[in-house]
Each structure stands twice: as C-alpha cells, then as structure tokens.
Amino acid sequence: MGYVRIVNATSPEAAAPGRIVLLTTSHRVAPGLLSWPAWQALRSADRVLCADGAHPQLPYLREAGIRLDEAAPTAEELIDACAGGHTVVVVATGEGEPALTDGLARLAGSGRVSMPDLELLPASYDLPGARLLDLVQVMDRIRVECPWSSQQTHKGLAKYGIEEAYELVEAIEDGDRDELREELGDVLLQVVFHARIAEEGRAEDGEAPFSIDDVAAGIVTKLIHRHPHVFGDETATTPEEVKEHWLRTKAAEKQRESVTDGIPLGQPGLALAAKLASRVRTAGLDVPLPTGEGLGYELLAMAVRAEAAGVDPEAALRVAARAYRDAVRAAEGVSP
C-alpha cells in the first residue's frame, strides 16, 4: 500500500512535485495512431502505467519500445511515484479512470498534499462521424442477440421507415430541435438496420450481400458525380441551375425516357401531384392539366398551383389540418 508524501512548502522536494499525464485514446481510431505530443509524453515519462492489460494500445506501445507497468495505482500511490520531479503517464482505460481522477481531486482539495502537475492529454481524436461506428457495432450485436431484431426482414421493417420519416417531418415542422435530433437518429437506425440485414444476402435467393460501407460509398459517388460545380469544373450560381443539372444527370444515369420516370406513384396524392408539376416545370414542358369531373382533378389543379408558387401542398394542408385539430380540441374543452 502506498502513502501520501507530505512535504514542507519550502523543502527542495516541494519545488519538483512531478507530473501526472492522463493519456486518453479513442477506440474509434486504429490503435497505435497517436498524436506526436502523446508519443513525446510516453517516451519522456519515467513510468507508464495502464490498469487494463487488454488495452488495445499496449501491443503497439511495447512494439515502439515503451516500458509499461500493468498497474492500477491509487491516487496516493500515483502522487508518491511522481515525487522528486518524476513524470508518470497513465494510459486511461475506456472508462476514463474516474476513481483515480476523483481521488486526485479529493487530495488536491485537502490542501495537505504537494500535488504534481496534472495534464489531460488526448492521444487520438474522433473524426466527425466517428460515433457512426458505434451504431454499426451496436446494430451488429443486436442483430445477432436480440430475438426480435434477428428475425426482421426488409419487408417487415418497411412500415417503420415510413413512420419514422413522418415523425421526422413533424419534428421539423414543430421546430423542436430535441425531437429533431431523436427522430434523425430513428431514421438513421432504419438505414443501418436494413444495411445490416443486407449483409446476410442469401445466394440461393439471388441476393447479393452489401454492407453499410457499400451504401455510404454509393451515395458518396453519386453526390460527387451530381455536384460537378463543387467537385468538378462546371459552375452553378443559382439553385435552379443546380436542380436542372441534377435532373439531367439522373436521366443520363438511369437512361430515363420521361421526366416522370422514377417518381414513386405510391406517395401521398398532393405530394405526387406537386412532384409531377415540379418535373414538368423544370423541364420547360407545356403540358395542360387533364380535365375531368370530380374532386381529384380540383385537388390536382390546386397542387400544381401551389408548386408553381413555391408552396409545398402537403405541408400547407398539414398546417391547416393542425389548426382544425386545435379547433376541435377547443370545442371539446381540451387544451391544444
């Protein structure tokens, strides 16, 4: 068991209390890819400690010639190890050594201990989007171990994709950013879930497997190809020019014969009508609306007029429907 070295503030030892470096690493970055300040701290340290003998960094640190002690010192023992101006580097475990840092904070607050210099040194950093790796790993485990998730299919999950998309739209229209963040996560889950199922494609059923990486690679390629004004030599100064090029590129890629090709006919009616009108207007076609009896043709004309005015007819109708809902609740004596 170690002990706390209590020294007089005027003694020679007090002038050199030493240094503790808490080295943190990200499991989302390949082991061994550490920052230069981290390598400097490791090579210059008098001792390097790590409480986790299975820490992914240890083989690479040993290969680089770093001498390691697989020890879990208390705060008191760590301070004692720094006496005389020594530097001790602690390679933090995945939990971040909360017991150790709490102990150091307690001793520092006591005022009775000559504390070494304390430094938190991130040795590797998460790149933007790194937490997506966690989602993929969690989904992999759930797919294998969860009785419900392991039985799901693309067709079985289809209805959830529709529900989550509508809930996302509702969060956007409500202006609720907390809800927006949550609903974006739910939509993202659907993407990762379907990609995980696709990895198990059965050859006997003619299903070629693909992964989330294939999905991401495909959309990256598509975005670069369809944005030559960003990644290439073409120019576009207005949103309309960007949209026109996008449609031309899509038509060439998919060898479409009509501007209506690729429009999902199963979407809500107002959205379908507005999408058709948008394609016609963007293509510069002069196509009169079909004439006929019934409310459907009237709704079609209204949707086309809304699209021409830059109004989303589905969103406009939802706003009106919500006002109607509030009026109903008011008539019932129920708060909105």
Buried (B, 14 or more C-beta within 10 A) or exposed (E): EEEBBEBEEEEEBEEBBBBBBBBBBBBBBEBBEBBEBBBEBBEEBBBBBBBBEEBEBBEBBEEEEBEBEEBBBBBBBBBBBBBEBBBBBBBBBEEEBEEBBEBBEEBBEEEEBBBBEBBEBBBBEBEEEEEBBEBBEEBBEBBEEEEEBEEBEEEEBEEBBEEBBEBBBBBBEEEEEEBBEEBBEBBEBBBBBBBBBBBEEEEEEEEEEBEBEBBBEEEEEEEEEBBBBEEEEEEBEEEEEBEBBBBEBBBEEEEEEEBEEEBEEEEEBBBBBBBBBBBBBBBEEEEEEEEEEEEEEEBBBBBBBBBEEEEBBBBBBBEEEBEEEEEEEEEEEEEE
